[in-house]
Amino acid sequence: MADSEAITTQGSTVEDWTQALAESSGSPGGGAGTGVMLAIAASLASMVAGYTEPGEHQRSELNDLHGRARSLREAALRLADDDAAASAAFGAAFRLEPGPEREDAIHRASVEAAKSSAVLGDRAIEAVGDLGWLASHGNPALIADVIVAFGALRAAVTGARTNVSFDLAALTSAGTSLEQVREQHPALWATVERLNAALDRIDALTAGIDHRAAPTDADSLE
């Protein structure tokens, strides 16, 4: 396998990147996987948009959506690599010898890791509306691909939510309470709430079109 330090989402094959993910190194880890899931959702959105023939009044809207999806795919891969770097710093902080230096390093690494995941999560939230538009107006022959995209997006939002929350909770290792963490980092705390709301929205949108994507599902026959 290639040197793990040379493994990036933008410069590696799927084989090399997933092999690096499978190693017990922590970088890439779940945060980087979150970015890749977002890139998959954006890629599928771009594909569906490209296959959609819009009405004249929808052409500009679809073109804008298509451009956002292409841009998001690239951004998500960059964010995955950023998160991998933050994850490496996070792990290194916890490997330090107990003492004030370790506590300071954990605090800095936890905040930076939470910020990295929050940025990724905010980009994922932006994609929910575009997939919702494709669910309603996209090429109906590709509705299954929209469902798959929603699944990948849900994984990305879940990953970002969980990572931000976990990293904030790591700040309590030095004796800080969760209430103090919320007071010290209100924006990051609010990000977790926004991501939870996005999960609810994704679930509602998916439920509304699942009967079209999977008509042979047993529940749809009842």
BAGU-540633 format. One line per 4 residues: number of its first residue (from 1); their letters; for each residue x, y, z of N, C-alpha, C, O, CB. Coordinates in steps of 0.001 Angstrom, whole numbers, always signed. Glycine has a CB too. Layout:
<nodes>
NUM> A> X/Y/Z/X/Y/Z/X/Y/Z/X/Y/Z/X/Y/Z | ...
</nodes>
This chain:
<nodes>
1> MADS> +838/-1201/+0/+0/+0/+0/+867/+1242/+0/+1976/+1220/+533/-945/+11/+1213 | +383/+2320/-587/+1122/+3573/-621/+1276/+4127/+777/+504/+3793/+1676/+425/+4591/-1523 | +2294/+4990/+964/+2507/+5657/+2238/+1222/+6337/+2674/+626/+7090/+1904/+3658/+6677/+2143 | +784/+6077/+3919/-493/+6613/+4388/-519/+8137/+4345/-1583/+8735/+4185/-774/+6133/+5805
5> EAIT> +658/+8775/+4489/+696/+10234/+4469/+413/+10780/+3071/+53/+11947/+2917/+2052/+10733/+4962 | +579/+9928/+2048/+345/+10365/+681/-1078/+10072/+223/-1452/+10417/-898/+1332/+9702/-251 | -1863/+9446/+1070/-3225/+9076/+707/-4143/+10271/+892/-4315/+10763/+2007/-3715/+7878/+1548 | -4728/+10733/-190/-5718/+11804/-133/-6904/+11409/-998/-6771/+10592/-1910/-5113/+13164/-601
9> TQGS> -8053/+11984/-715/-9230/+11665/-1527/-9079/+12181/-2944/-9659/+11630/-3880/-10487/+12248/-896 | -8296/+13245/-3100/-8174/+13868/-4418/-7092/+13229/-5287/-7113/+13371/-6509/-7885/+15336/-4259 | -6142/+12522/-4655/-5026/+11994/-5433/-4842/+10494/-5354/-3822/+9975/-5807/-3788/+12639/-4998 | -5814/+9783/-4784/-5676/+8340/-4612/-6788/+7607/-5351/-7847/+8172/-5624/-5691/+7969/-3121
13> TVED> -6535/+6351/-5667/-7593/+5517/-6218/-8548/+5136/-5086/-8202/+5241/-3909/-7005/+4243/-6915 | -9733/+4702/-5448/-10681/+4225/-4437/-10071/+3057/-3675/-10253/+2944/-2463/-12026/+3804/-5091 | -9355/+2196/-4369/-8712/+1049/-3731/-7713/+1505/-2664/-7752/+1019/-1534/-8005/+180/-4785 | -6822/+2434/-3015/-5803/+2891/-2063/-6431/+3636/-893/-6026/+3458/+256/-4782/+3791/-2766
17> WTQA> -7436/+4482/-1193/-8022/+5287/-124/-8788/+4406/+861/-8660/+4579/+2073/-8952/+6361/-710 | -9576/+3470/+355/-10331/+2612/+1266/-9413/+1660/+2024/-9723/+1267/+3149/-11382/+1820/+496 | -8294/+1287/+1423/-7333/+458/+2141/-6716/+1252/+3291/-6517/+722/+4384/-6233/-57/+1183 | -6415/+2528/+3037/-5891/+3385/+4103/-6933/+3571/+5198/-6599/+3586/+6383/-5461/+4754/+3540
21> LAES> -8191/+3712/+4802/-9274/+3864/+5772/-9406/+2620/+6643/-9770/+2712/+7816/-10598/+4147/+5056 | -9113/+1470/+6073/-9247/+209/+6792/-8134/-14/+7817/-8255/-876/+8687/-9266/-933/+5810 | -7053/+758/+7716/-5941/+593/+8652/-6254/+1250/+9988/-7054/+2183/+10050/-4652/+1181/+8065 | -5631/+771/+11050/-5843/+1324/+12394/-4914/+2512/+12631/-4092/+2507/+13548/-5612/+239/+13476
25> SGSP> -5064/+3525/+11788/-4218/+4714/+11891/-5013/+5951/+12304/-4449/+6905/+12841/-3520/+4973/+10566 | -6318/+5934/+12055/-7166/+7068/+12427/-7193/+8189/+11415/-7989/+9119/+11542/-6720/+7612/+13722 | -6336/+8117/+10410/-6308/+9160/+9381/-5958/+8524/+8037/-4804/+8149/+7831/-5283/+10283/+9747 | -6913/+8391/+7117/-8281/+8909/+7209/-9128/+8083/+8176/-8842/+6920/+8459/-8937/+8923/+5824
29> GGGA> -10176/+8734/+8667/-11097/+8078/+9575/-12531/+8417/+9227/-12853/+8702/+8074/-10799/+8467/+11008 | -13396/+8385/+10240/-14815/+8618/+9997/-15116/+10000/+9458/-16033/+10167/+8654/-15581/+8408/+11252 | -14352/+10995/+9890/-14587/+12343/+9384/-14300/+12462/+7906/-15064/+13078/+7162/-13748/+13331/+10138 | -13180/+11861/+7473/-12867/+11867/+6049/-13907/+11067/+5273/-14290/+11439/+4164/-11459/+11298/+5803
33> GTGV> -14367/+9948/+5875/-15430/+9171/+5238/-16688/+9983/+5070/-17410/+9821/+4087/-15731/+7928/+6038 | -16959/+10861/+6026/-18110/+11757/+5930/-17992/+12647/+4698/-18967/+12852/+3974/-18233/+12617/+7200 | -16799/+13171/+4467/-16582/+14003/+3281/-16781/+13234/+1993/-17340/+13760/+1031/-15197/+14592/+3303 | -16329/+11993/+1968/-16492/+11171/+770/-17966/+10884/+521/-18415/+10904/-625/-15706/+9854/+903
37> MLAI> -18723/+10616/+1581/-20159/+10393/+1405/-20837/+11639/+836/-21739/+11534/+5/-20809/+9999/+2743 | -20400/+12820/+1287/-20962/+14054/+739/-20599/+14199/-732/-21418/+14644/-1536/-20466/+15275/+1531 | -19373/+13823/-1083/-18959/+13887/-2489/-19794/+12941/-3349/-20133/+13271/-4486/-17465/+13545/-2626 | -20126/+11766/-2812/-20966/+10817/-3547/-22361/+11402/-3756/-22921/+11305/-4848/-21056/+9468/-2794
41> AASL> -22918/+12005/-2714/-24246/+12621/-2846/-24223/+13723/-3895/-25136/+13822/-4716/-24722/+13189/-1493 | -23183/+14551/-3871/-23081/+15647/-4843/-22897/+15110/-6258/-23453/+15656/-7211/-21915/+16581/-4480 | -22121/+14047/-6393/-21891/+13464/-7718/-23180/+12911/-8305/-23464/+13111/-9486/-20838/+12358/-7641 | -23955/+12221/-7489/-25232/+11684/-7966/-26201/+12808/-8311/-26934/+12724/-9296/-25854/+10759/-6912
45> ASMV> -26202/+13861/-7496/-27062/+15008/-7808/-26669/+15617/-9154/-27532/+15984/-9952/-26974/+16076/-6690 | -25368/+15722/-9398/-24900/+16257/-10671/-25324/+15380/-11835/-25736/+15881/-12881/-23392/+16403/-10659 | -25223/+14059/-11651/-25615/+13140/-12710/-27100/+13271/-13033/-27484/+13365/-14199/-25289/+11703/-12312 | -27930/+13276/-11994/-29374/+13384/-12216/-29709/+14718/-12877/-30547/+14783/-13777/-30145/+13237/-10883
49> AGYT> -29057/+15763/-12429/-29303/+17077/-13034/-28941/+17072/-14513/-29640/+17669/-15331/-28503/+18167/-12301 | -27848/+16396/-14853/-27425/+16332/-16248/-28375/+15567/-17135/-28447/+15824/-18336/-26081/+15718/-16337 | -29107/+14629/-16561/-30063/+13831/-17316/-31468/+14443/-17320/-32377/+13910/-17956/-30117/+12430/-16748 | -31638/+15538/-16625/-32972/+16138/-16509/-33198/+17172/-17606/-32365/+18047/-17842/-33153/+16788/-15126
53> EPGE> -34334/+17050/-18264/-34730/+18018/-19289/-35714/+18996/-18659/-36875/+18645/-18446/-35363/+17306/-20542 | -35280/+20199/-18359/-36160/+21126/-17642/-37122/+21854/-18574/-36892/+21982/-19777/-35332/+22139/-16877 | -38195/+22318/-17975/-39042/+23236/-18712/-38308/+24557/-18862/-37334/+24816/-18155/-40407/+23432/-18007 | -38772/+25383/-19773/-38066/+26640/-20034/-37939/+27481/-18771/-36905/+28111/-18545/-38788/+27438/-21119
57> HQRS> -38990/+27495/-17940/-38977/+28310/-16728/-38092/+27718/-15634/-37829/+28373/-14626/-40387/+28477/-16206 | -37624/+26463/-15831/-36784/+25813/-14826/-35327/+25709/-15253/-34485/+25246/-14483/-37317/+24436/-14526 | -35026/+26133/-16466/-33683/+25913/-17015/-32596/+26591/-16180/-31576/+25982/-15856/-33619/+26422/-18449 | -32825/+27840/-15843/-31826/+28569/-15070/-31642/+27963/-13688/-30520/+27854/-13194/-32218/+30032/-14948
61> ELND> -32746/+27571/-13067/-32689/+26966/-11735/-31919/+25655/-11765/-31116/+25376/-10875/-34102/+26733/-11190 | -32167/+24855/-12790/-31471/+23577/-12910/-29990/+23791/-13191/-29146/+23086/-12638/-32101/+22724/-14017 | -29671/+24750/-14037/-28264/+25030/-14339/-27506/+25439/-13074/-26377/+25008/-12841/-28155/+26140/-15407 | -28150/+26275/-12267/-27515/+26694/-11013/-27310/+25497/-10085/-26253/+25353/-9470/-28367/+27772/-10309
65> LHGR> -28330/+24639/-9991/-28232/+23445/-9152/-27095/+22547/-9638/-26308/+22033/-8842/-29568/+22669/-9154 | -27024/+22370/-10948/-25984/+21516/-11522/-24601/+22060/-11173/-23700/+21302/-10815/-26149/+21409/-13053 | -24442/+23361/-11280/-23162/+23977/-10946/-22812/+23803/-9479/-21658/+23539/-9141/-23185/+25447/-11295 | -23805/+23952/-8602/-23551/+23761/-7166/-23132/+22333/-6864/-22242/+22105/-6045/-24795/+24118/-6349
69> ARSL> -23768/+21368/-7522/-23439/+19964/-7278/-22013/+19651/-7707/-21284/+18962/-6994/-24418/+19052/-8013 | -21619/+20152/-8863/-20242/+19911/-9328/-19234/+20549/-8378/-18218/+19944/-8036/-20044/+20467/-10759 | -19527/+21773/-7958/-18628/+22463/-7037/-18557/+21749/-5686/-17489/+21656/-5082/-19082/+23911/-6841 | -19701/+21248/-5219/-19742/+20573/-3930/-18938/+19284/-3960/-18279/+18946/-2977/-21181/+20283/-3528
73> REAA> -18979/+18570/-5054/-18192/+17337/-5152/-16717/+17627/-4897/-16064/+16917/-4132/-18376/+16681/-6537 | -16198/+18660/-5533/-14791/+19014/-5368/-14514/+19497/-3944/-13517/+19114/-3331/-14390/+20095/-6382 | -15406/+20340/-3428/-15210/+20877/-2085/-15256/+19770/-1037/-14483/+19785/-79/-16268/+21937/-1777 | -16160/+18811/-1216/-16306/+17730/-238/-15034/+16901/-142/-14653/+16477/+950/-17489/+16830/-607
77> LRLA> -14374/+16665/-1266/-13131/+15900/-1235/-12026/+16678/-530/-11226/+16102/+208/-12694/+15535/-2657 | -11983/+17993/-761/-11001/+18808/-41/-11286/+18785/+1454/-10366/+18666/+2263/-11009/+20257/-562 | -12557/+18900/+1819/-12929/+18890/+3227/-12636/+17544/+3874/-12307/+17479/+5059/-14400/+19230/+3384 | -12754/+16467/+3098/-12416/+15146/+3625/-10944/+15096/+4007/-10587/+14551/+5051/-12741/+14046/+2594
81> DDDA> -10096/+15662/+3166/-8665/+15671/+3470/-8357/+16600/+4637/-7481/+16306/+5452/-7860/+16093/+2238 | -9069/+17714/+4722/-8893/+18608/+5874/-9257/+17881/+7167/-8572/+18009/+8181/-9759/+19886/+5714 | -10340/+17123/+7112/-10778/+16402/+8299/-9797/+15308/+8674/-9597/+15033/+9858/-12157/+15808/+8080 | -9179/+14679/+7676/-8178/+13652/+7958/-6997/+14257/+8703/-6460/+13649/+9630/-7703/+12982/+6655
85> AASA> -6592/+15466/+8292/-5489/+16144/+8973/-5875/+16502/+10402/-5076/+16347/+11325/-5077/+17407/+8204 | -7104/+16982/+10581/-7574/+17329/+11926/-7655/+16090/+12800/-7353/+16144/+13992/-8946/+18019/+11861 | -8061/+14977/+12211/-8155/+13719/+12954/-6779/+13264/+13419/-6636/+12756/+14531/-8809/+12628/+12091 | -5769/+13444/+12576/-4411/+13053/+12946/-3926/+13883/+14133/-3300/+13352/+15050/-3453/+13217/+11747
89> AFGA> -4214/+15187/+14115/-3814/+16059/+15222/-4556/+15689/+16501/-3989/+15741/+17593/-4074/+17532/+14867 | -5818/+15318/+16363/-6636/+14916/+17505/-6044/+13665/+18169/-5902/+13598/+19390/-8097/+14653/+17059 | -5708/+12687/+17337/-5133/+11463/+17867/-3781/+11698/+18517/-3473/+11115/+19556/-5001/+10440/+16774 | -2975/+12557/+17899/-1648/+12848/+18446/-1748/+13508/+19815/-925/+13242/+20691/-862/+13748/+17489
93> AFRL> -2740/+14357/+20006/-2911/+15038/+21295/-3201/+14042/+22405/-2681/+14178/+23513/-4040/+16070/+21213 | -4010/+13059/+22124/-4360/+12075/+23151/-3206/+11112/+23455/-3219/+10427/+24477/-5586/+11284/+22712 | -2226/+11063/+22580/-1082/+10176/+22831/+10/+10833/+23672/+983/+10177/+24041/-492/+9717/+21518 | -141/+12114/+23975/+853/+12807/+24794/+799/+12316/+26240/-210/+11773/+26691/+629/+14328/+24741
97> EPGP> +1888/+12516/+26941/+1928/+12146/+28346/+968/+13017/+29147/+818/+14199/+28839/+3356/+12269/+28898 | +310/+12459/+30176/-622/+13244/+30993/+47/+14496/+31562/+1205/+14469/+31978/-1177/+12387/+32134 | -710/+15585/+31569/-195/+16834/+32110/-821/+18024/+31408/-1635/+17847/+30502/+1322/+16887/+31985 | -456/+19239/+31811/-1034/+20458/+31227/-840/+20559/+29716/-1732/+21018/+29002/-427/+21670/+31885
101> ERED> +325/+20130/+29231/+588/+20213/+27785/-393/+19338/+27009/-899/+19735/+25960/+2042/+19789/+27471 | -655/+18136/+27543/-1591/+17234/+26890/-2996/+17829/+26913/-3708/+17772/+25911/-1577/+15852/+27570 | -3397/+18397/+28044/-4732/+18990/+28151/-4914/+20135/+27167/-5962/+20253/+26533/-4981/+19484/+29572 | -3889/+20985/+27038/-3963/+22097/+26090/-4042/+21581/+24660/-4804/+22099/+23845/-2750/+23026/+26252
105> AIHR> -3246/+20552/+24363/-3232/+20000/+23007/-4576/+19368/+22666/-5073/+19527/+21551/-2107/+18962/+22858 | -5165/+18654/+23622/-6475/+18044/+23392/-7522/+19124/+23152/-8373/+18984/+22274/-6883/+17157/+24588 | -7461/+20196/+23929/-8438/+21277/+23766/-8330/+21887/+22372/-9336/+22053/+21682/-8232/+22364/+24842 | -7113/+22221/+21961/-6937/+22833/+20641/-7366/+21888/+19528/-8074/+22284/+18602/-5481/+23246/+20436
109> ASVE> -6930/+20634/+19629/-7255/+19665/+18582/-8746/+19381/+18525/-9303/+19203/+17441/-6491/+18369/+18807 | -9400/+19337/+19683/-10838/+19068/+19725/-11617/+20190/+19060/-12535/+19940/+18279/-11311/+18884/+21171 | -11249/+21424/+19372/-11948/+22572/+18773/-11728/+22608/+17266/-12668/+22833/+16504/-11468/+23896/+19409 | -10485/+22385/+16834/-10206/+22418/+15396/-10912/+21285/+14666/-11420/+21474/+13561/-8701/+22338/+15144
113> AAKS> -10946/+20107/+15283/-11649/+18975/+14662/-13140/+19258/+14568/-13772/+18945/+13559/-11406/+17679/+15459 | -13711/+19858/+15629/-15134/+20196/+15610/-15427/+21228/+14528/-16435/+21127/+13828/-15583/+20726/+16982 | -14552/+22217/+14388/-14743/+23238/+13353/-14685/+22619/+11960/-15478/+22969/+11085/-13681/+24343/+13484 | -13744/+21698/+11757/-13606/+21039/+10458/-14878/+20267/+10105/-15372/+20340/+8979/-12391/+20091/+10461
117> SAVL> -15395/+19530/+11080/-16618/+18763/+10833/-17827/+19671/+10656/-18740/+19350/+9895/-16870/+17789/+11977 | -17838/+20809/+11357/-18953/+21748/+11237/-19007/+22362/+9843/-20088/+22533/+9279/-18836/+22853/+12292 | -17853/+22691/+9290/-17811/+23232/+7926/-18365/+22211/+6943/-19159/+22549/+6065/-16367/+23627/+7533 | -17944/+20971/+7095/-18427/+19909/+6226/-19934/+19734/+6389/-20661/+19567/+5410/-17698/+18591/+6528
121> GDRA> -20389/+19775/+7639/-21818/+19623/+7892/-22648/+20732/+7277/-23722/+20482/+6731/-22072/+19571/+9367 | -22151/+21958/+7363/-22881/+23081/+6775/-22991/+22934/+5258/-24023/+23269/+4677/-22194/+24406/+7128 | -21933/+22436/+4613/-22012/+22204/+3175/-23018/+21098/+2864/-23713/+21157/+1850/-20629/+21841/+2612 | -23095/+20100/+3727/-24070/+19029/+3518/-25497/+19557/+3639/-26372/+19179/+2859/-23840/+17893/+4524
125> IEAV> -25727/+20421/+4606/-27065/+21003/+4782/-27498/+21741/+3526/-28665/+21682/+3138/-27089/+21957/+5988 | -26563/+22434/+2891/-26874/+23197/+1678/-27387/+22304/+550/-28127/+22760/-321/-25642/+23954/+1209 | -26990/+21033/+569/-27360/+20127/-525/-28752/+19545/-369/-29292/+18986/-1324/-26365/+19008/-621 | -29347/+19662/+814/-30650/+19028/+1046/-31706/+19598/+106/-32471/+18846/-496/-31089/+19216/+2509
129> GDLG> -31752/+20902/-21/-32747/+21532/-877/-32602/+21139/-2339/-33596/+20936/-3035/-32657/+23022/-746 | -31358/+21032/-2804/-31145/+20669/-4208/-31614/+19240/-4490/-32203/+18975/-5538/-29662/+20817/-4576 | -31356/+18331/-3569/-31859/+16968/-3768/-33380/+16932/-3684/-34033/+16161/-4387/-31251/+16012/-2730 | -33929/+17764/-2826/-35379/+17859/-2758/-35966/+18332/-4076/-37006/+17838/-4511/-35795/+18795/-1639
133> WLAS> -35294/+19300/-4719/-35750/+19794/-6020/-35696/+18679/-7056/-36627/+18510/-7842/-34895/+20994/-6481 | -34607/+17921/-7054/-34474/+16825/-8013/-35501/+15732/-7752/-35967/+15078/-8685/-33065/+16241/-7958 | -35855/+15532/-6488/-36886/+14548/-6164/-38208/+14923/-6804/-38971/+14050/-7217/-37052/+14420/-4649 | -38485/+16214/-6890/-39755/+16689/-7450/-39697/+16934/-8949/-40674/+16688/-9657/-40172/+17955/-6760
137> HGNP> -38553/+17419/-9439/-38486/+17876/-10830/-37451/+17150/-11674/-37385/+17363/-12885/-38194/+19332/-10859 | -36637/+16291/-11050/-35606/+15602/-11816/-36181/+14521/-12715/-37363/+14186/-12644/-34589/+14998/-10885 | -35315/+13989/-13560/-35714/+12900/-14465/-36318/+11760/-13644/-35616/+11171/-12821/-34492/+12389/-15305 | -37587/+11434/-13841/-38239/+10404/-13009/-37609/+9024/-13154/-37741/+8189/-12259/-39706/+10315/-13361
141> ALIA> -36929/+8773/-14267/-36288/+7476/-14455/-35103/+7291/-13510/-34612/+6177/-13331/-35830/+7323/-15900 | -34646/+8393/-12906/-33482/+8336/-12030/-33852/+8576/-10568/-33003/+8968/-9767/-32450/+9354/-12472 | -35118/+8340/-10222/-35545/+8591/-8847/-34804/+7678/-7871/-34579/+8064/-6724/-37063/+8390/-8713 | -34418/+6467/-8307/-33652/+5577/-7426/-32293/+6191/-7099/-31788/+6043/-5986/-33468/+4187/-8080
145> DVIV> -31708/+6878/-8075/-30417/+7531/-7839/-30563/+8684/-6859/-29650/+8957/-6079/-29819/+8036/-9157 | -31702/+9362/-6891/-31953/+10429/-5929/-32030/+9850/-4513/-31507/+10433/-3564/-33259/+11186/-6280 | -32695/+8685/-4386/-32780/+8030/-3079/-31386/+7648/-2578/-31066/+7845/-1406/-33681/+6777/-3159 | -30561/+7102/-3473/-29190/+6744/-3087/-28426/+7992/-2665/-27669/+7970/-1694/-28456/+6031/-4254
149> AFGA> -28631/+9081/-3402/-27971/+10340/-3051/-28420/+10825/-1682/-27605/+11299/-890/-28259/+11412/-4107 | -29710/+10709/-1402/-30209/+11083/-78/-29569/+10207/+1004/-29248/+10690/+2090/-31752/+10960/-26 | -29387/+8926/+704/-28748/+8040/+1670/-27316/+8461/+1960/-26885/+8471/+3113/-28773/+6611/+1166 | -26584/+8809/+911/-25210/+9269/+1095/-25181/+10596/+1844/-24326/+10818/+2702/-24503/+9410/-260
153> LRAA> -26121/+11474/+1512/-26181/+12767/+2188/-26531/+12584/+3654/-25988/+13274/+4516/-27202/+13686/+1510 | -27439/+11654/+3941/-27793/+11411/+5341/-26583/+10907/+6119/-26367/+11295/+7267/-28951/+10397/+5441 | -25798/+10041/+5487/-24585/+9556/+6137/-23620/+10695/+6408/-22978/+10735/+7457/-23909/+8489/+5283 | -23516/+11622/+5464/-22623/+12766/+5641/-23094/+13663/+6779/-22295/+14088/+7614/-22526/+13571/+4346
157> VTGA> -24391/+13948/+6808/-24933/+14801/+7867/-24792/+14118/+9225/-24424/+14755/+10212/-26414/+15138/+7589 | -25086/+12818/+9268/-24940/+12072/+10521/-23494/+12086/+10995/-23225/+12296/+12177/-25422/+10625/+10346 | -22575/+11864/+10081/-21165/+11867/+10437/-20715/+13210/+10978/-20022/+13275/+11993/-20330/+11493/+9244 | -21107/+14285/+10302/-20715/+15616/+10754/-21320/+15929/+12116/-20640/+16454/+12997/-21139/+16674/+9733
161> RTNV> -22606/+15606/+12288/-23280/+15847/+13569/-22576/+15118/+14705/-22295/+15692/+15757/-24748/+15408/+13495 | -22298/+13841/+14466/-21688/+13019/+15504/-20273/+13487/+15826/-19886/+13538/+16993/-21670/+11559/+15075 | -19510/+13825/+14812/-18133/+14249/+15041/-18053/+15578/+15777/-17230/+15732/+16679/-17398/+14352/+13727 | -18901/+16548/+15404/-18906/+17824/+16114/-19268/+17594/+17574/-18624/+18134/+18473/-19894/+18819/+15458
165> SFDL> -20299/+16791/+17804/-20743/+16528/+19170/-19661/+15815/+19969/-19392/+16183/+21112/-22026/+15695/+19165 | -19039/+14801/+19379/-17999/+14043/+20072/-16803/+14929/+20405/-16258/+14868/+21507/-17549/+12851/+19220 | -16402/+15758/+19434/-15245/+16623/+19660/-15524/+17659/+20745/-14642/+17984/+21539/-14847/+17323/+18363 | -16740/+18171/+20777/-17098/+19108/+21850/-17071/+18397/+23200/-16596/+18955/+24189/-18497/+19726/+21595
169> AALT> -17576/+17179/+23241/-17591/+16435/+24493/-16179/+16114/+24968/-15943/+15966/+26167/-18391/+15150/+24333 | -15232/+16007/+24022/-13845/+15726/+24396/-13252/+16855/+25232/-12282/+16648/+25962/-12995/+15503/+23147 | -13830/+18039/+25127/-13339/+19170/+25909/-13575/+18976/+27405/-12972/+19668/+28226/-14007/+20452/+25444 | -14444/+18043/+27757/-14721/+17799/+29179/-13629/+16960/+29834/-13647/+16765/+31050/-16071/+17104/+29342
173> SAGT> -12676/+16459/+29043/-11628/+15597/+29614/-10755/+16345/+30617/-10115/+15728/+31469/-10751/+15026/+28501 | -10730/+17683/+30516/-9927/+18485/+31444/-10778/+19050/+32576/-10328/+19928/+33312/-9235/+19626/+30697 | -12013/+18549/+32719/-12853/+18970/+33829/-13918/+19988/+33482/-14694/+20384/+34352/-12011/+19517/+34883 | -13977/+20422/+32230/-15015/+21353/+31797/-16342/+20611/+31678/-16380/+19486/+31180/-14636/+22019/+30446
177> SLEQ> -17424/+21227/+32128/-18741/+20595/+32007/-19315/+20843/+30619/-18878/+21753/+29914/-19707/+21126/+33091 | -20292/+20035/+30229/-20940/+20239/+28929/-21631/+21600/+28869/-21660/+22233/+27813/-21960/+19118/+28655 | -22180/+22050/+29978/-22817/+23371/+30007/-21784/+24453/+29731/-22073/+25413/+29017/-23507/+23621/+31369 | -20599/+24314/+30281/-19534/+25279/+30021/-19078/+25215/+28565/-18785/+26242/+27953/-18348/+25027/+30957
181> VREQ> -19020/+24012/+28021/-18650/+23852/+26611/-19654/+24576/+25720/-19268/+25254/+24767/-18575/+22354/+26229 | -20942/+24432/+26029/-21982/+25111/+25248/-21825/+26624/+25324/-21996/+27319/+24323/-23375/+24703/+25742 | -21502/+27133/+26502/-21324/+28575/+26670/-20077/+29085/+25955/-20067/+30204/+25443/-21247/+28921/+28146 | -19036/+28276/+25918/-17777/+28684/+25298/-17786/+28550/+23780/-17072/+29274/+23086/-16647/+27871/+25863
185> HPAL> -18595/+27623/+23261/-18613/+27361/+21816/-20062/+27300/+21308/-20509/+26261/+20825/-17867/+26030/+21491 | -20782/+28409/+21420/-22204/+28385/+21048/-22443/+28081/+19571/-23428/+27426/+19229/-22836/+29708/+21388 | -21553/+28550/+18690/-21758/+28316/+17258/-21635/+26837/+16923/-22435/+26297/+16160/-20753/+29126/+16434 | -20633/+26190/+17494/-20465/+24757/+17237/-21610/+23962/+17838/-22084/+22997/+17238/-19131/+24262/+17799
189> WATV> -22056/+24366/+19026/-23188/+23688/+19667/-24442/+23819/+18793/-25202/+22863/+18635/-23451/+24277/+21086 | -24644/+25006/+18232/-25806/+25236/+17373/-25714/+24426/+16083/-26735/+24049/+15509/-25936/+26724/+17047 | -24497/+24160/+15632/-24322/+23353/+14428/-24902/+21961/+14621/-25523/+21413/+13710/-22843/+23259/+14055 | -24703/+21390/+15797/-25260/+20058/+16083/-26782/+20099/+15962/-27386/+19175/+15418/-24841/+19571/+17504
193> ERLN> -27397/+21156/+16464/-28854/+21278/+16391/-29317/+21424/+14942/-30328/+20840/+14551/-29335/+22479/+17225 | -28580/+22203/+14145/-28947/+22359/+12729/-28828/+21035/+11980/-29660/+20710/+11133/-28059/+23422/+12058 | -27789/+20281/+12300/-27592/+19005/+11623/-28666/+18001/+12013/-29097/+17205/+11179/-26212/+18444/+11940 | -29104/+18024/+13260/-30227/+17169/+13663/-31486/+17522/+12885/-32225/+16639/+12450/-30488/+17297/+15171
197> AALD> -31727/+18824/+12712/-32899/+19258/+11943/-32783/+18823/+10486/-33779/+18457/+9861/-33063/+20786/+12026 | -31568/+18865/+9948/-31358/+18439/+8560/-31650/+16954/+8399/-32192/+16538/+7374/-29921/+18745/+8112 | -31298/+16154/+9392/-31603/+14719/+9336/-33105/+14483/+9267/-33573/+13636/+8506/-31013/+13995/+10557 | -33857/+15233/+10062/-35321/+15102/+10035/-35869/+15470/+8655/-36784/+14826/+8143/-35967/+15995/+11121
201> RIDA> -35294/+16513/+8068/-35760/+16953/+6744/-35434/+15917/+5679/-36258/+15633/+4810/-35128/+18305/+6370 | -34238/+15353/+5745/-33855/+14313/+4783/-34790/+13111/+4898/-35235/+12564/+3889/-32389/+13873/+5009 | -35081/+12709/+6121/-35970/+11559/+6323/-37360/+11822/+5752/-37968/+10936/+5152/-36076/+11223/+7814 | -37858/+13041/+5941/-39189/+13375/+5424/-39194/+13375/+3904/-40129/+12863/+3288/-39646/+14742/+5952
205> LTAG> -38161/+13944/+3292/-38082/+13992/+1833/-37940/+12582/+1256/-38560/+12254/+244/-36899/+14876/+1385 | -37129/+11760/+1899/-36934/+10394/+1422/-38224/+9586/+1528/-38581/+8845/+613/-35816/+9707/+2212 | -38912/+9736/+2642/-40167/+9003/+2831/-41197/+9380/+1779/-42023/+8558/+1382/-40732/+9267/+4224 | -41141/+10630/+1329/-42119/+11102/+357/-41929/+10549/-1039/-42859/+10590/-1844/-42081/+12572/+298
209> IDHR> -40735/+10026/-1354/-40488/+9529/-2710/-40098/+8050/-2740/-39905/+7486/-3817/-39398/+10351/-3364 | -39981/+7425/-1582/-39518/+6042/-1560/-40445/+5108/-2322/-39985/+4140/-2927/-39381/+5568/-135 | -41743/+5385/-2301/-42684/+4515/-3015/-42450/+4550/-4525/-42772/+3596/-5233/-44126/+4927/-2703 | -41889/+5654/-5008/-41583/+5747/-6438/-40293/+5016/-6778/-40163/+4446/-7861/-41478/+7208/-6867
213> AAPT> -39331/+5033/-5841/-38036/+4420/-6109/-38050/+2920/-5877/-37340/+2175/-6553/-36977/+5056/-5249 | -38865/+2473/-4913/-38893/+1044/-4575/-40327/+552/-4541/-40829/+213/-3469/-38203/+781/-3215 | -41006/+502/-5688/-42443/+138/-5725/-42730/-1304/-5343/-43875/-1638/-5038/-42992/+387/-7098 | -41713/-2176/-5353/-41967/-3570/-4986/-41737/-3809/-3483/-41880/-4936/-3010/-41065/-4503/-5812
217> DADS> -41389/-2775/-2749/-41199/-2939/-1315/-42518/-3400/-689/-43595/-2936/-1063/-40703/-1611/-663 | -42410/-4317/+264/-43622/-4911/+852/-44545/-3866/+1435/-45764/-3983/+1306/-43251/-5910/+1928 | -43994/-2842/+2076/-44823/-1813/+2697/-45671/-1059/+1685/-46762/-584/+2001/-43956/-840/+3452 | -45147/-956/+446/-45880/-194/-569/-47079/-971/-1094/-47937/-397/-1766/-44956/+173/-1726
221> LE> -47155/-2262/-801/-48253/-3083/-1291/-49392/-3189/-294/-50437/-3765/-596/-47755/-4455/-1631 | -49193/-2633/+895/-50230/-2722/+1923/-51298/-1651/+1711/-52254/-1572/+2482/-49610/-2584/+3324
</nodes>
